């Protein structure tokens, strides 16, 4: 596997929907096209400063970089923009699918790809809330579709040591400097990590902000949860949105905003290099197993 992205390739070339039927047909006939990636993510609140499409933007960006690195073996299917995010619905602009809608979307796209002869499909996920919904389904889907199929949340294969080497927040966590539960739990969403990734990949989707502006907005999670939203969420079982009293989401939200101040584009590029390398490695191992007729996941 080459260690650099195929810089001579127009990035649109690896996006399935940007190709013509002739181009896809010829890539299949020649055997050069071996696999497809389905990016999934979410449209959900990412604090005061990141665009709602952060999760799907990052999984799509990483999928595209992986496909360029493995060119011409992989085409990226259209991203599934909306994910499973009911617990973010209190914040305006968030959208959510039902679990079964998300599963059905992925299954139907994978079955379409298989019908054209693509025997290897990787779902690249950009939203933590989607992960649990999909883990456990792939064994059945592999059996039903008769293809190599798996999931990779893009941060999955990087380690705490990787993150500590790049992110101040993770070094502070390691060194016991994050003195409240809120500050400890605020690292993974819309904070230094994701903000750095977005500054590197899509700076136009990152707004400037100050903590003074944040505090002046006087945000309160329980107040943001309108009766309409509560009504809408009832079928979801209302998991994860405590009501009344000192809502723990408020200090967490503020800690995320504060942690995001540490973000830089340089950190984002360093993280992206790790994520792209790791996801590409998994995709290539899946392709190799498929070509060799070996089971996936590999036998222990
Ligand atoms: Zn996110």
py3Dmol code that shows the C-alpha trace and the ligand (Angstrom):
import py3Dmol

protein = """\
ATOM      1  CA  UNK A   1       0.000   0.000   0.000  1.00  0.00           C
ATOM      2  CA  UNK A   2       1.352   3.400  -0.924  1.00  0.00           C
ATOM      3  CA  UNK A   3       1.829   5.790   1.941  1.00  0.00           C
ATOM      4  CA  UNK A   4       0.667   8.906   0.163  1.00  0.00           C
ATOM      5  CA  UNK A   5      -2.614   9.983  -1.330  1.00  0.00           C
ATOM      6  CA  UNK A   6      -2.794   9.656  -5.122  1.00  0.00           C
ATOM      7  CA  UNK A   7      -2.168  13.358  -5.712  1.00  0.00           C
ATOM      8  CA  UNK A   8      -2.594  13.110  -9.470  1.00  0.00           C
ATOM      9  CA  UNK A   9      -6.228  12.001  -9.172  1.00  0.00           C
ATOM     10  CA  UNK A  10      -9.157  14.397  -9.279  1.00  0.00           C
ATOM     11  CA  UNK A  11     -10.805  13.791  -5.864  1.00  0.00           C
ATOM     12  CA  UNK A  12     -14.235  13.553  -7.552  1.00  0.00           C
ATOM     13  CA  UNK A  13     -13.062  10.393  -9.359  1.00  0.00           C
ATOM     14  CA  UNK A  14     -13.335   8.289  -6.205  1.00  0.00           C
ATOM     15  CA  UNK A  15     -16.901   9.414  -5.462  1.00  0.00           C
ATOM     16  CA  UNK A  16     -19.315   6.867  -6.968  1.00  0.00           C
ATOM     17  CA  UNK A  17     -21.999   9.427  -7.823  1.00  0.00           C
ATOM     18  CA  UNK A  18     -19.522  11.632  -9.725  1.00  0.00           C
ATOM     19  CA  UNK A  19     -18.810   8.798 -12.170  1.00  0.00           C
ATOM     20  CA  UNK A  20     -20.822   7.850 -15.235  1.00  0.00           C
ATOM     21  CA  UNK A  21     -22.311   4.412 -15.777  1.00  0.00           C
ATOM     22  CA  UNK A  22     -19.621   3.817 -18.408  1.00  0.00           C
ATOM     23  CA  UNK A  23     -16.842   4.574 -15.963  1.00  0.00           C
ATOM     24  CA  UNK A  24     -18.282   2.296 -13.269  1.00  0.00           C
ATOM     25  CA  UNK A  25     -18.945  -0.476 -15.814  1.00  0.00           C
ATOM     26  CA  UNK A  26     -15.396  -0.361 -17.151  1.00  0.00           C
ATOM     27  CA  UNK A  27     -13.872  -0.266 -13.659  1.00  0.00           C
ATOM     28  CA  UNK A  28     -15.853  -3.397 -12.769  1.00  0.00           C
ATOM     29  CA  UNK A  29     -15.031  -5.148 -16.067  1.00  0.00           C
ATOM     30  CA  UNK A  30     -11.315  -4.482 -15.735  1.00  0.00           C
ATOM     31  CA  UNK A  31     -11.315  -5.648 -12.116  1.00  0.00           C
ATOM     32  CA  UNK A  32      -9.731  -2.396 -10.894  1.00  0.00           C
ATOM     33  CA  UNK A  33     -12.759  -1.569  -8.705  1.00  0.00           C
ATOM     34  CA  UNK A  34     -12.798  -3.918  -5.721  1.00  0.00           C
ATOM     35  CA  UNK A  35     -14.635  -2.238  -2.847  1.00  0.00           C
ATOM     36  CA  UNK A  36     -16.870   0.565  -1.721  1.00  0.00           C
ATOM     37  CA  UNK A  37     -17.085   2.772   1.362  1.00  0.00           C
ATOM     38  CA  UNK A  38     -20.406   4.034   2.736  1.00  0.00           C
ATOM     39  CA  UNK A  39     -19.784   7.123   4.910  1.00  0.00           C
ATOM     40  CA  UNK A  40     -22.268   7.678   7.720  1.00  0.00           C
ATOM     41  CA  UNK A  41     -22.365  10.399  10.390  1.00  0.00           C
ATOM     42  CA  UNK A  42     -24.946  12.833  11.666  1.00  0.00           C
ATOM     43  CA  UNK A  43     -26.485  16.270  11.341  1.00  0.00           C
ATOM     44  CA  UNK A  44     -26.372  17.412  14.948  1.00  0.00           C
ATOM     45  CA  UNK A  45     -25.399  20.272  17.207  1.00  0.00           C
ATOM     46  CA  UNK A  46     -21.645  20.694  17.638  1.00  0.00           C
ATOM     47  CA  UNK A  47     -21.676  23.496  20.197  1.00  0.00           C
ATOM     48  CA  UNK A  48     -21.605  27.161  19.181  1.00  0.00           C
ATOM     49  CA  UNK A  49     -18.844  27.035  16.590  1.00  0.00           C
ATOM     50  CA  UNK A  50     -18.966  23.930  14.318  1.00  0.00           C
ATOM     51  CA  UNK A  51     -21.382  23.311  11.442  1.00  0.00           C
ATOM     52  CA  UNK A  52     -24.112  20.749  12.058  1.00  0.00           C
ATOM     53  CA  UNK A  53     -22.600  18.455   9.419  1.00  0.00           C
ATOM     54  CA  UNK A  54     -19.300  17.976  11.289  1.00  0.00           C
ATOM     55  CA  UNK A  55     -19.651  14.194  11.748  1.00  0.00           C
ATOM     56  CA  UNK A  56     -20.698  13.385   8.191  1.00  0.00           C
ATOM     57  CA  UNK A  57     -18.213  15.904   6.777  1.00  0.00           C
ATOM     58  CA  UNK A  58     -15.346  14.194   8.620  1.00  0.00           C
ATOM     59  CA  UNK A  59     -16.343  10.624   7.756  1.00  0.00           C
ATOM     60  CA  UNK A  60     -16.777  11.639   4.111  1.00  0.00           C
ATOM     61  CA  UNK A  61     -13.442  13.488   4.033  1.00  0.00           C
ATOM     62  CA  UNK A  62     -11.612  10.516   5.545  1.00  0.00           C
ATOM     63  CA  UNK A  63     -13.415   8.051   3.225  1.00  0.00           C
ATOM     64  CA  UNK A  64     -12.388  10.128   0.207  1.00  0.00           C
ATOM     65  CA  UNK A  65      -8.761  10.320   1.374  1.00  0.00           C
ATOM     66  CA  UNK A  66      -8.753   6.550   1.926  1.00  0.00           C
ATOM     67  CA  UNK A  67     -10.142   5.940  -1.578  1.00  0.00           C
ATOM     68  CA  UNK A  68      -7.502   8.237  -3.089  1.00  0.00           C
ATOM     69  CA  UNK A  69      -4.781   6.405  -1.182  1.00  0.00           C
ATOM     70  CA  UNK A  70      -6.083   3.041  -2.441  1.00  0.00           C
ATOM     71  CA  UNK A  71      -6.951   4.333  -5.943  1.00  0.00           C
ATOM     72  CA  UNK A  72      -8.451   2.873  -8.106  1.00  0.00           C
ATOM     73  CA  UNK A  73      -9.716   0.026  -5.902  1.00  0.00           C
ATOM     74  CA  UNK A  74     -12.381   1.916  -3.937  1.00  0.00           C
ATOM     75  CA  UNK A  75     -15.383   4.120  -4.738  1.00  0.00           C
ATOM     76  CA  UNK A  76     -17.130   6.121  -2.010  1.00  0.00           C
ATOM     77  CA  UNK A  77     -20.927   5.704  -2.057  1.00  0.00           C
ATOM     78  CA  UNK A  78     -23.091   8.764  -1.324  1.00  0.00           C
ATOM     79  CA  UNK A  79     -22.816   9.729   2.354  1.00  0.00           C
ATOM     80  CA  UNK A  80     -25.826   9.027   4.569  1.00  0.00           C
ATOM     81  CA  UNK A  81     -26.079  12.542   6.013  1.00  0.00           C
ATOM     82  CA  UNK A  82     -28.436  11.983   8.937  1.00  0.00           C
ATOM     83  CA  UNK A  83     -27.639   9.561  11.756  1.00  0.00           C
ATOM     84  CA  UNK A  84     -29.006   8.513  15.136  1.00  0.00           C
ATOM     85  CA  UNK A  85     -28.957  11.590  17.395  1.00  0.00           C
ATOM     86  CA  UNK A  86     -32.158  11.844  19.477  1.00  0.00           C
ATOM     87  CA  UNK A  87     -30.220  12.983  22.561  1.00  0.00           C
ATOM     88  CA  UNK A  88     -29.009  16.070  20.676  1.00  0.00           C
ATOM     89  CA  UNK A  89     -32.511  17.112  19.556  1.00  0.00           C
ATOM     90  CA  UNK A  90     -32.814  19.677  22.342  1.00  0.00           C
ATOM     91  CA  UNK A  91     -30.416  21.841  20.341  1.00  0.00           C
ATOM     92  CA  UNK A  92     -31.904  23.514  17.294  1.00  0.00           C
ATOM     93  CA  UNK A  93     -30.964  22.147  13.894  1.00  0.00           C
ATOM     94  CA  UNK A  94     -30.249  18.553  14.928  1.00  0.00           C
ATOM     95  CA  UNK A  95     -31.915  15.842  12.827  1.00  0.00           C
ATOM     96  CA  UNK A  96     -32.247  12.166  13.680  1.00  0.00           C
ATOM     97  CA  UNK A  97     -33.249   8.929  12.025  1.00  0.00           C
ATOM     98  CA  UNK A  98     -34.818   5.976  13.785  1.00  0.00           C
ATOM     99  CA  UNK A  99     -32.376   3.090  14.308  1.00  0.00           C
ATOM    100  CA  UNK A 100     -34.192   0.907  11.799  1.00  0.00           C
ATOM    101  CA  UNK A 101     -34.093   3.652   9.138  1.00  0.00           C
ATOM    102  CA  UNK A 102     -30.331   3.970   9.422  1.00  0.00           C
ATOM    103  CA  UNK A 103     -29.836   0.214   9.322  1.00  0.00           C
ATOM    104  CA  UNK A 104     -32.202  -0.137   6.332  1.00  0.00           C
ATOM    105  CA  UNK A 105     -30.400   2.639   4.422  1.00  0.00           C
ATOM    106  CA  UNK A 106     -26.998   0.997   4.830  1.00  0.00           C
ATOM    107  CA  UNK A 107     -28.311  -2.467   4.004  1.00  0.00           C
ATOM    108  CA  UNK A 108     -30.083  -1.273   0.849  1.00  0.00           C
ATOM    109  CA  UNK A 109     -27.045   0.609  -0.439  1.00  0.00           C
ATOM    110  CA  UNK A 110     -24.785  -2.384   0.276  1.00  0.00           C
ATOM    111  CA  UNK A 111     -27.206  -4.700  -1.519  1.00  0.00           C
ATOM    112  CA  UNK A 112     -27.256  -2.340  -4.532  1.00  0.00           C
ATOM    113  CA  UNK A 113     -23.452  -2.338  -4.625  1.00  0.00           C
ATOM    114  CA  UNK A 114     -23.348  -6.118  -4.384  1.00  0.00           C
ATOM    115  CA  UNK A 115     -25.833  -6.429  -7.249  1.00  0.00           C
ATOM    116  CA  UNK A 116     -23.258  -4.650  -9.431  1.00  0.00           C
ATOM    117  CA  UNK A 117     -20.519  -7.032  -8.332  1.00  0.00           C
ATOM    118  CA  UNK A 118     -18.861  -5.145  -5.476  1.00  0.00           C
ATOM    119  CA  UNK A 119     -18.074  -7.829  -2.901  1.00  0.00           C
ATOM    120  CA  UNK A 120     -16.439  -5.709  -0.205  1.00  0.00           C
ATOM    121  CA  UNK A 121     -18.095  -2.830   1.681  1.00  0.00           C
ATOM    122  CA  UNK A 122     -16.756  -0.764   4.586  1.00  0.00           C
ATOM    123  CA  UNK A 123     -19.061   1.590   6.507  1.00  0.00           C
ATOM    124  CA  UNK A 124     -16.972   4.535   7.754  1.00  0.00           C
ATOM    125  CA  UNK A 125     -18.712   6.151  10.703  1.00  0.00           C
ATOM    126  CA  UNK A 126     -18.233   9.713  11.994  1.00  0.00           C
ATOM    127  CA  UNK A 127     -20.725   9.751  14.896  1.00  0.00           C
ATOM    128  CA  UNK A 128     -20.369   7.857  18.159  1.00  0.00           C
ATOM    129  CA  UNK A 129     -24.138   7.447  18.500  1.00  0.00           C
ATOM    130  CA  UNK A 130     -24.269   5.328  15.342  1.00  0.00           C
ATOM    131  CA  UNK A 131     -21.650   2.856  16.514  1.00  0.00           C
ATOM    132  CA  UNK A 132     -23.703   0.824  18.943  1.00  0.00           C
ATOM    133  CA  UNK A 133     -26.581   0.528  16.485  1.00  0.00           C
ATOM    134  CA  UNK A 134     -24.376  -1.116  13.887  1.00  0.00           C
ATOM    135  CA  UNK A 135     -22.115  -3.309  15.957  1.00  0.00           C
ATOM    136  CA  UNK A 136     -23.490  -6.802  15.909  1.00  0.00           C
ATOM    137  CA  UNK A 137     -25.449  -6.453  12.659  1.00  0.00           C
ATOM    138  CA  UNK A 138     -22.555  -7.138  10.327  1.00  0.00           C
ATOM    139  CA  UNK A 139     -22.313 -10.860  11.036  1.00  0.00           C
ATOM    140  CA  UNK A 140     -25.917 -11.259   9.803  1.00  0.00           C
ATOM    141  CA  UNK A 141     -25.431  -8.899   6.872  1.00  0.00           C
ATOM    142  CA  UNK A 142     -22.270 -10.647   5.726  1.00  0.00           C
ATOM    143  CA  UNK A 143     -24.226 -13.883   5.721  1.00  0.00           C
ATOM    144  CA  UNK A 144     -27.328 -12.466   4.003  1.00  0.00           C
ATOM    145  CA  UNK A 145     -25.433 -10.525   1.345  1.00  0.00           C
ATOM    146  CA  UNK A 146     -22.550 -12.929   0.910  1.00  0.00           C
ATOM    147  CA  UNK A 147     -19.951 -10.134   0.922  1.00  0.00           C
ATOM    148  CA  UNK A 148     -17.100  -8.884   3.076  1.00  0.00           C
ATOM    149  CA  UNK A 149     -18.637  -6.124   5.174  1.00  0.00           C
ATOM    150  CA  UNK A 150     -17.615  -4.212   8.288  1.00  0.00           C
ATOM    151  CA  UNK A 151     -17.661  -0.895  10.088  1.00  0.00           C
ATOM    152  CA  UNK A 152     -14.908   1.489  11.183  1.00  0.00           C
ATOM    153  CA  UNK A 153     -15.612   4.514  13.324  1.00  0.00           C
ATOM    154  CA  UNK A 154     -12.745   6.649  12.062  1.00  0.00           C
ATOM    155  CA  UNK A 155     -11.209   7.251  15.519  1.00  0.00           C
ATOM    156  CA  UNK A 156     -11.522   3.551  16.406  1.00  0.00           C
ATOM    157  CA  UNK A 157      -8.048   2.323  15.722  1.00  0.00           C
ATOM    158  CA  UNK A 158      -6.081   5.260  17.114  1.00  0.00           C
ATOM    159  CA  UNK A 159      -4.830   5.004  20.691  1.00  0.00           C
ATOM    160  CA  UNK A 160      -4.799   7.244  23.761  1.00  0.00           C
ATOM    161  CA  UNK A 161      -1.042   7.582  23.179  1.00  0.00           C
ATOM    162  CA  UNK A 162      -1.768   8.909  19.673  1.00  0.00           C
ATOM    163  CA  UNK A 163      -4.196  11.452  21.109  1.00  0.00           C
ATOM    164  CA  UNK A 164      -1.916  12.459  23.999  1.00  0.00           C
ATOM    165  CA  UNK A 165       0.830  13.118  21.485  1.00  0.00           C
ATOM    166  CA  UNK A 166      -1.338  15.656  19.698  1.00  0.00           C
ATOM    167  CA  UNK A 167      -4.109  16.952  21.975  1.00  0.00           C
ATOM    168  CA  UNK A 168      -3.561  19.066  25.097  1.00  0.00           C
ATOM    169  CA  UNK A 169      -6.899  17.948  26.563  1.00  0.00           C
ATOM    170  CA  UNK A 170      -5.836  14.296  26.566  1.00  0.00           C
ATOM    171  CA  UNK A 171      -2.487  15.154  28.191  1.00  0.00           C
ATOM    172  CA  UNK A 172      -4.380  17.112  30.853  1.00  0.00           C
ATOM    173  CA  UNK A 173      -6.669  14.108  31.398  1.00  0.00           C
ATOM    174  CA  UNK A 174      -3.661  11.783  31.726  1.00  0.00           C
ATOM    175  CA  UNK A 175      -1.950  14.173  34.146  1.00  0.00           C
ATOM    176  CA  UNK A 176      -5.053  14.488  36.341  1.00  0.00           C
ATOM    177  CA  UNK A 177      -5.495  18.184  35.527  1.00  0.00           C
ATOM    178  CA  UNK A 178      -9.129  17.921  34.476  1.00  0.00           C
ATOM    179  CA  UNK A 179     -10.652  18.553  37.861  1.00  0.00           C
ATOM    180  CA  UNK A 180     -14.361  17.944  37.243  1.00  0.00           C
ATOM    181  CA  UNK A 181     -16.370  15.112  35.751  1.00  0.00           C
ATOM    182  CA  UNK A 182     -17.725  17.559  33.184  1.00  0.00           C
ATOM    183  CA  UNK A 183     -14.238  18.504  32.019  1.00  0.00           C
ATOM    184  CA  UNK A 184     -13.217  14.853  31.850  1.00  0.00           C
ATOM    185  CA  UNK A 185     -16.238  13.805  29.805  1.00  0.00           C
ATOM    186  CA  UNK A 186     -16.218  16.799  27.470  1.00  0.00           C
ATOM    187  CA  UNK A 187     -13.247  15.775  25.333  1.00  0.00           C
ATOM    188  CA  UNK A 188     -14.956  13.789  22.616  1.00  0.00           C
ATOM    189  CA  UNK A 189     -17.638  16.018  21.127  1.00  0.00           C
ATOM    190  CA  UNK A 190     -17.131  19.384  19.418  1.00  0.00           C
ATOM    191  CA  UNK A 191     -13.991  19.968  21.500  1.00  0.00           C
ATOM    192  CA  UNK A 192     -10.239  20.199  20.738  1.00  0.00           C
ATOM    193  CA  UNK A 193     -10.297  16.937  18.765  1.00  0.00           C
ATOM    194  CA  UNK A 194     -13.186  17.504  16.336  1.00  0.00           C
ATOM    195  CA  UNK A 195     -12.564  21.250  16.097  1.00  0.00           C
ATOM    196  CA  UNK A 196      -8.952  20.611  15.058  1.00  0.00           C
ATOM    197  CA  UNK A 197     -10.092  18.100  12.420  1.00  0.00           C
ATOM    198  CA  UNK A 198     -12.574  20.579  11.000  1.00  0.00           C
ATOM    199  CA  UNK A 199     -10.025  23.440  11.000  1.00  0.00           C
ATOM    200  CA  UNK A 200      -7.742  21.210   8.917  1.00  0.00           C
ATOM    201  CA  UNK A 201     -10.341  19.758   6.539  1.00  0.00           C
ATOM    202  CA  UNK A 202     -13.104  22.371   6.329  1.00  0.00           C
ATOM    203  CA  UNK A 203     -12.067  25.702   7.914  1.00  0.00           C
ATOM    204  CA  UNK A 204     -15.116  27.368   6.361  1.00  0.00           C
ATOM    205  CA  UNK A 205     -17.290  25.264   8.702  1.00  0.00           C
ATOM    206  CA  UNK A 206     -15.619  26.561  11.887  1.00  0.00           C
ATOM    207  CA  UNK A 207     -16.855  29.864  13.390  1.00  0.00           C
ATOM    208  CA  UNK A 208     -14.847  32.026  15.737  1.00  0.00           C
ATOM    209  CA  UNK A 209     -16.228  32.248  19.277  1.00  0.00           C
ATOM    210  CA  UNK A 210     -15.351  33.474  22.755  1.00  0.00           C
ATOM    211  CA  UNK A 211     -16.327  32.148  26.175  1.00  0.00           C
ATOM    212  CA  UNK A 212     -17.829  35.575  26.901  1.00  0.00           C
ATOM    213  CA  UNK A 213     -20.237  35.054  23.989  1.00  0.00           C
ATOM    214  CA  UNK A 214     -20.956  31.528  25.165  1.00  0.00           C
ATOM    215  CA  UNK A 215     -21.806  32.666  28.695  1.00  0.00           C
ATOM    216  CA  UNK A 216     -23.874  35.604  27.425  1.00  0.00           C
ATOM    217  CA  UNK A 217     -26.105  33.190  25.479  1.00  0.00           C
ATOM    218  CA  UNK A 218     -27.205  31.755  28.877  1.00  0.00           C
ATOM    219  CA  UNK A 219     -27.829  28.282  27.461  1.00  0.00           C
ATOM    220  CA  UNK A 220     -29.782  25.714  29.441  1.00  0.00           C
ATOM    221  CA  UNK A 221     -30.277  22.178  28.195  1.00  0.00           C
ATOM    222  CA  UNK A 222     -33.617  21.566  29.906  1.00  0.00           C
ATOM    223  CA  UNK A 223     -35.057  24.890  28.664  1.00  0.00           C
ATOM    224  CA  UNK A 224     -33.975  24.058  25.113  1.00  0.00           C
ATOM    225  CA  UNK A 225     -35.983  20.847  25.221  1.00  0.00           C
ATOM    226  CA  UNK A 226     -39.295  22.177  23.897  1.00  0.00           C
ATOM    227  CA  UNK A 227     -42.580  20.274  24.343  1.00  0.00           C
ATOM    228  CA  UNK A 228     -42.583  19.635  20.574  1.00  0.00           C
ATOM    229  CA  UNK A 229     -39.165  18.022  20.768  1.00  0.00           C
ATOM    230  CA  UNK A 230     -40.150  15.984  23.821  1.00  0.00           C
ATOM    231  CA  UNK A 231     -43.225  14.770  21.989  1.00  0.00           C
ATOM    232  CA  UNK A 232     -41.181  13.864  18.959  1.00  0.00           C
ATOM    233  CA  UNK A 233     -38.703  11.947  21.092  1.00  0.00           C
ATOM    234  CA  UNK A 234     -41.234   9.821  22.957  1.00  0.00           C
ATOM    235  CA  UNK A 235     -40.987   6.862  20.526  1.00  0.00           C
ATOM    236  CA  UNK A 236     -37.201   6.938  20.996  1.00  0.00           C
ATOM    237  CA  UNK A 237     -37.592   6.005  24.659  1.00  0.00           C
ATOM    238  CA  UNK A 238     -36.131   9.339  25.891  1.00  0.00           C
ATOM    239  CA  UNK A 239     -32.765   7.838  26.618  1.00  0.00           C
ATOM    240  CA  UNK A 240     -30.095  10.181  27.878  1.00  0.00           C
ATOM    241  CA  UNK A 241     -31.777  13.515  28.479  1.00  0.00           C
ATOM    242  CA  UNK A 242     -32.211  14.125  32.190  1.00  0.00           C
ATOM    243  CA  UNK A 243     -34.685  16.814  33.266  1.00  0.00           C
ATOM    244  CA  UNK A 244     -34.851  19.220  36.159  1.00  0.00           C
ATOM    245  CA  UNK A 245     -32.303  20.368  38.698  1.00  0.00           C
ATOM    246  CA  UNK A 246     -28.689  20.983  37.760  1.00  0.00           C
ATOM    247  CA  UNK A 247     -28.597  19.317  34.390  1.00  0.00           C
ATOM    248  CA  UNK A 248     -25.197  17.610  33.925  1.00  0.00           C
ATOM    249  CA  UNK A 249     -25.281  18.453  30.238  1.00  0.00           C
ATOM    250  CA  UNK A 250     -24.820  22.160  31.006  1.00  0.00           C
ATOM    251  CA  UNK A 251     -21.311  21.967  32.549  1.00  0.00           C
ATOM    252  CA  UNK A 252     -20.293  19.365  29.954  1.00  0.00           C
ATOM    253  CA  UNK A 253     -21.407  21.627  27.130  1.00  0.00           C
ATOM    254  CA  UNK A 254     -19.447  24.544  28.578  1.00  0.00           C
ATOM    255  CA  UNK A 255     -16.361  22.371  29.097  1.00  0.00           C
ATOM    256  CA  UNK A 256     -16.503  21.274  25.452  1.00  0.00           C
ATOM    257  CA  UNK A 257     -16.639  24.894  24.351  1.00  0.00           C
ATOM    258  CA  UNK A 258     -13.645  25.732  26.537  1.00  0.00           C
ATOM    259  CA  UNK A 259     -11.663  22.680  25.367  1.00  0.00           C
ATOM    260  CA  UNK A 260     -12.332  23.675  21.746  1.00  0.00           C
ATOM    261  CA  UNK A 261     -10.250  26.832  22.320  1.00  0.00           C
ATOM    262  CA  UNK A 262      -7.169  24.543  22.209  1.00  0.00           C
ATOM    263  CA  UNK A 263      -7.856  23.433  18.622  1.00  0.00           C
ATOM    264  CA  UNK A 264      -5.496  24.172  15.729  1.00  0.00           C
ATOM    265  CA  UNK A 265      -5.405  23.120  12.082  1.00  0.00           C
ATOM    266  CA  UNK A 266      -1.938  21.609  12.652  1.00  0.00           C
ATOM    267  CA  UNK A 267      -3.338  19.228  15.291  1.00  0.00           C
ATOM    268  CA  UNK A 268      -6.148  18.354  12.898  1.00  0.00           C
ATOM    269  CA  UNK A 269      -3.714  17.441  10.119  1.00  0.00           C
ATOM    270  CA  UNK A 270      -1.717  15.224  12.473  1.00  0.00           C
ATOM    271  CA  UNK A 271      -4.908  13.438  13.589  1.00  0.00           C
ATOM    272  CA  UNK A 272      -6.142  13.059  10.014  1.00  0.00           C
ATOM    273  CA  UNK A 273      -2.891  11.406   8.966  1.00  0.00           C
ATOM    274  CA  UNK A 274      -3.417   8.751  11.656  1.00  0.00           C
ATOM    275  CA  UNK A 275      -7.115   8.217  10.922  1.00  0.00           C
ATOM    276  CA  UNK A 276      -6.657   7.967   7.145  1.00  0.00           C
ATOM    277  CA  UNK A 277      -3.753   5.547   7.508  1.00  0.00           C
ATOM    278  CA  UNK A 278      -5.693   3.328   9.938  1.00  0.00           C
ATOM    279  CA  UNK A 279      -8.957   3.249   7.979  1.00  0.00           C
ATOM    280  CA  UNK A 280      -7.058   2.629   4.714  1.00  0.00           C
ATOM    281  CA  UNK A 281      -5.232  -0.245   6.383  1.00  0.00           C
ATOM    282  CA  UNK A 282      -8.508  -1.867   7.394  1.00  0.00           C
ATOM    283  CA  UNK A 283     -10.018  -1.326   3.937  1.00  0.00           C
ATOM    284  CA  UNK A 284      -6.976  -2.886   2.257  1.00  0.00           C
ATOM    285  CA  UNK A 285      -7.045  -5.902   4.601  1.00  0.00           C
ATOM    286  CA  UNK A 286     -10.737  -6.400   3.768  1.00  0.00           C
ATOM    287  CA  UNK A 287     -10.007  -6.170   0.032  1.00  0.00           C
ATOM    288  CA  UNK A 288      -7.142  -8.651   0.331  1.00  0.00           C
ATOM    289  CA  UNK A 289      -9.300 -11.125   2.278  1.00  0.00           C
ATOM    290  CA  UNK A 290     -12.072 -10.800  -0.331  1.00  0.00           C
ATOM    291  CA  UNK A 291      -9.664 -11.337  -3.233  1.00  0.00           C
ATOM    292  CA  UNK A 292      -8.156 -14.379  -1.538  1.00  0.00           C
ATOM    293  CA  UNK A 293     -11.556 -15.835  -0.615  1.00  0.00           C
ATOM    294  CA  UNK A 294     -10.736 -15.667   3.101  1.00  0.00           C
ATOM    295  CA  UNK A 295     -13.353 -15.110   5.820  1.00  0.00           C
ATOM    296  CA  UNK A 296     -13.914 -11.697   7.394  1.00  0.00           C
ATOM    297  CA  UNK A 297     -13.155 -10.913  10.114  1.00  0.00           C
ATOM    298  CA  UNK A 298      -9.981 -13.003   9.869  1.00  0.00           C
ATOM    299  CA  UNK A 299     -10.027 -16.268  11.803  1.00  0.00           C
ATOM    300  CA  UNK A 300      -8.114 -15.967  15.106  1.00  0.00           C
TER     301      UNK A 300
END
"""
ligand_1 = """\
1
ZN
Zn -19.099 15.048 16.141
"""
view = py3Dmol.view(width=600, height=400)
view.addModel(protein, "pdb")
view.setStyle({"model": 0}, {"cartoon": {"style": "trace"}})
view.addModel(ligand_1, "xyz")
view.setStyle({"model": 1}, {"stick": {}})
view.zoomTo()
view.show()
